[in-house]
Amino acid sequence: MTTKTPTRETAFKLFKTYNKSESLLKHALSVEAVNSNDVH
């Protein structure tokens, strides 16, 4: 079974469809920023 990872744009649209809270949006963007700078 293969799964396809959605693009950021698709994921963001989906997120906004189900989450209307401005504070939750800010939190999600903060988490994204931290994770994008995460070095393994």
N, C-alpha and C positions, 0 to 999 in steps of 0.2 A: 504494500500500500504506500503510495506517495502522497505527500501533502505539499501544497504550494503556499509559501509565505506571502501574505498580502503586501502590497506596497505601503509605504507610510501614508500616502494620500488616501488609499482605500481604507486603511485601518483608522485613520483620523475621521473620515466621513462616518464610518460605522460607530466609532466612539461617540461622536456628536449626535448621532441618531438616538442613542440610548441613554445619553448622559446630558442633562440640561443644566446642571449646576456649574456656575462659573468657577467656584472654588475647586471643584473636582477637576475641571479642565486645567486650571493652573497647576494643580498637584500633578496631574498626568504629564504635563509638559516639563515640569521640574524633574520628575523621575526619568523621563526620556533624556533630558540633558545630562543628568548624572550618569546614566547608563551608557550614553554615547561616548563619554570620556573615560569609561572604565577600561583599564588596561589589564590584560590577563598575562 
